[in-house]
Amino acid sequence: MTSLMNRQYFLASRPVGVPDASNVPFRDVPVSDPAEGEVVLRNQYISLDPAIRGWMGDDPNYIEPIAIGDAVRSSVIGRVVKSASPAFAVGDVALSVGAWEAYTTAPAAMLNKLDESAGVPLSLFLGVLGPTGLTGYFGLLDVGRPQQGETVLVSAAAGAVGSVVGQIAKMQGCRVVGIAGAEDKCRWLREELGFDAAFNYKTCSNYVAAIRETCPDGVDVYFDNVGGAILDAALLCLNKYARIAVCGWISTYNESHAPGPDNLWQLVAESVTMQGFTVIDYMDRFPEGVAQLAEWVMAGKLQFREEMVDGLDNILPTFLRLFDGSNQGKLLIRIPE
Ligand SMILES: NC(=O)c1ccc[n+]([C@@H]2O[C@H](COP(=O)([O-])OP(=O)(O)OC[C@H]3O[C@@H](n4cnc5c(N)ncnc54)[C@H](OP(=O)(O)O)[C@@H]3O)[C@@H](O)[C@H]2O)c1
């Protein structure tokens, strides 16, 4: 045993509605020495993703729900402080599935070693060069399949995934329209990311009218990050053979019984393809995606925002900001060394 102590936020009960500290309290436990083939990471960045809210429930999901009593699962980047694997030395940096915790112990085979020598800020491997950017890249290009001249509509457009989607759609020669929940977010989309139009759904009384006004030629690809009433409105604005890439339904994640969309008949009326996906579906193509995203970032063609909040003890209130829209881009917890 070592003398290291690990602060962990764990799932004590499944939240109904917005999670609170009674659902996700913390405990301090000793860090065990790694078993053969394992390493111990001292976490530096913890990714905060809306999907974590889904894993706190027990509905069927694309990965197992978090078990009651387990630390809250999250992607992490950390530095190796103990290694029982020849593949990792103390001081190496790796990305891993970890948890809301200061130290993650994981099998070396599950870690992705990161190269610090290129000088790329490590946090980007959880954001624009990591699962977030890859979700936008594969979701738009493979599921949305935009063609030059088509109109692409994106919800949660100023968020981590949405902002990547819109910029890639612009690079494909599309008209791009974003939906976001604040004026400053809409301004950022139009003035800095090159979106053709954006509107604020929080001050909009008629989503269908707003979509029709900003998408005068109709919608060919709807990249859906939110579900709910915005999806319902988008369904009424689709062109023949439109594609809906269902990336996430954040408007429903804190609801016990979210109503389904009313306007699904439009799939028949307009011969629409509606396809859900997860970034995990594309794991074997991650190197291709990271290389392309990195090239665009280096060339200044792909901008991103990330917001880092210091301190593991801020993790739950920071996580909840994903659901009130106060995050500005990719949201991370940083645990200073
Ligand atoms: N399929 C996959 O593999 C995959 C992978 C990663 C993420 N996702 C999904 O992608 C979506 C975006 O995730 P992200 O990590 O990029 O987060 P994000 O967009 O950076 O942050 C979440 C944003 O969602 C918006 N939002 C929150 N509640 C909303 C509501 N009730 N109605 C409309 N918008 C709402 C807020 O922006 P506003 O200010 O605009 O309201 C908030 O900033 C989520 O649905 C997530 O589950 C899917």
The ligand as an SDF file (V2000), in Angstrom:
LIG
                    3D

 48 52  0  0  0  0  0  0  0  0999 V2000
  -23.2570   10.4230  -29.6770 N   0  0  0  0  0  0  0  0  0  0  0  0
  -22.0610   10.6360  -29.1120 C   0  0  0  0  0  0  0  0  0  0  0  0
  -21.1310    9.8340  -29.2190 O   0  0  0  0  0  0  0  0  0  0  0  0
  -21.8660   11.8850  -28.3270 C   0  0  0  0  0  0  0  0  0  0  0  0
  -20.5800   12.2480  -27.8620 C   0  0  0  0  0  0  0  0  0  0  0  0
  -20.4310   13.4740  -27.1850 C   0  0  0  0  0  0  0  0  0  0  0  0
  -21.5570   14.2680  -26.9590 C   0  0  0  0  0  0  0  0  0  0  0  0
  -22.7810   13.8530  -27.3950 N   0  0  0  0  0  0  0  0  0  0  0  0
  -23.9780   14.6760  -27.1980 C   0  0  0  0  0  0  0  0  0  0  0  0
  -23.7430   15.9160  -27.8360 O   0  0  0  0  0  0  0  0  0  0  0  0
  -24.5130   16.9270  -27.1820 C   0  0  0  0  0  0  0  0  0  0  0  0
  -23.5740   18.1040  -26.8490 C   0  0  0  0  0  0  0  0  0  0  0  0
  -22.5920   17.6400  -25.9400 O   0  0  0  0  0  0  0  0  0  0  0  0
  -21.2990   18.5330  -25.6210 P   0  0  0  0  0  0  0  0  0  0  0  0
  -20.3760   17.6730  -24.8420 O   0  0  0  0  0  0  0  0  0  0  0  0
  -20.8150   19.1640  -26.8700 O   0  0  0  0  0  0  0  0  0  0  0  0
  -21.8720   19.6350  -24.6320 O   0  0  0  0  0  0  0  0  0  0  0  0
  -21.9960   21.2090  -24.9160 P   0  0  0  0  0  0  0  0  0  0  0  0
  -22.8240   21.3720  -26.1440 O   0  0  0  0  0  0  0  0  0  0  0  0
  -20.6760   21.8500  -24.8530 O   0  0  0  0  0  0  0  0  0  0  0  0
  -22.8190   21.6600  -23.6450 O   0  0  0  0  0  0  0  0  0  0  0  0
  -24.1630   21.3140  -23.5270 C   0  0  0  0  0  0  0  0  0  0  0  0
  -25.0270   22.4350  -24.1340 C   0  0  0  0  0  0  0  0  0  0  0  0
  -26.3320   21.9380  -24.3430 O   0  0  0  0  0  0  0  0  0  0  0  0
  -27.2320   23.0110  -24.3510 C   0  0  0  0  0  0  0  0  0  0  0  0
  -28.4340   22.6340  -23.6000 N   0  0  0  0  0  0  0  0  0  0  0  0
  -28.4970   22.2540  -22.3030 C   0  0  0  0  0  0  0  0  0  0  0  0
  -29.7800   21.9980  -21.9590 N   0  0  0  0  0  0  0  0  0  0  0  0
  -30.5120   22.2370  -23.0720 C   0  0  0  0  0  0  0  0  0  0  0  0
  -31.9130   22.1730  -23.3570 C   0  0  0  0  0  0  0  0  0  0  0  0
  -32.8060   21.7960  -22.4230 N   0  0  0  0  0  0  0  0  0  0  0  0
  -32.3380   22.4830  -24.6050 N   0  0  0  0  0  0  0  0  0  0  0  0
  -31.4470   22.8730  -25.5530 C   0  0  0  0  0  0  0  0  0  0  0  0
  -30.1130   22.9530  -25.3490 N   0  0  0  0  0  0  0  0  0  0  0  0
  -29.6660   22.6480  -24.1220 C   0  0  0  0  0  0  0  0  0  0  0  0
  -26.5300   24.1930  -23.6700 C   0  0  0  0  0  0  0  0  0  0  0  0
  -26.2420   25.1640  -24.6640 O   0  0  0  0  0  0  0  0  0  0  0  0
  -27.2530   26.3930  -24.9590 P   0  0  0  0  0  0  0  0  0  0  0  0
  -26.6630   27.5880  -24.2960 O   0  0  0  0  0  0  0  0  0  0  0  0
  -27.2460   26.4740  -26.4380 O   0  0  0  0  0  0  0  0  0  0  0  0
  -28.5890   26.0200  -24.3660 O   0  0  0  0  0  0  0  0  0  0  0  0
  -25.2190   23.6010  -23.1780 C   0  0  0  0  0  0  0  0  0  0  0  0
  -24.1610   24.5180  -23.2240 O   0  0  0  0  0  0  0  0  0  0  0  0
  -25.1510   16.2650  -25.9750 C   0  0  0  0  0  0  0  0  0  0  0  0
  -26.4710   15.8830  -26.3040 O   0  0  0  0  0  0  0  0  0  0  0  0
  -24.3010   15.0440  -25.7670 C   0  0  0  0  0  0  0  0  0  0  0  0
  -24.9870   14.0050  -25.0910 O   0  0  0  0  0  0  0  0  0  0  0  0
  -22.9420   12.6820  -28.0700 C   0  0  0  0  0  0  0  0  0  0  0  0
  1  2  1  0
  2  3  2  0
  2  4  1  0
  4  5  1  0
  4 48  2  0
  5  6  2  0
  6  7  1  0
  7  8  2  0
  8  9  1  0
  8 48  1  0
  9 10  1  0
  9 46  1  0
 10 11  1  0
 11 12  1  0
 11 44  1  0
 12 13  1  0
 13 14  1  0
 14 15  2  0
 14 16  1  0
 14 17  1  0
 17 18  1  0
 18 19  2  0
 18 20  1  0
 18 21  1  0
 21 22  1  0
 22 23  1  0
 23 24  1  0
 23 42  1  0
 24 25  1  0
 25 26  1  0
 25 36  1  0
 26 27  1  0
 26 35  1  0
 27 28  2  0
 28 29  1  0
 29 30  1  0
 29 35  2  0
 30 31  1  0
 30 32  2  0
 32 33  1  0
 33 34  2  0
 34 35  1  0
 36 37  1  0
 36 42  1  0
 37 38  1  0
 38 39  2  0
 38 40  1  0
 38 41  1  0
 42 43  1  0
 44 45  1  0
 44 46  1  0
 46 47  1  0
M  CHG  2   8   1  16  -1
M  END
$$$$
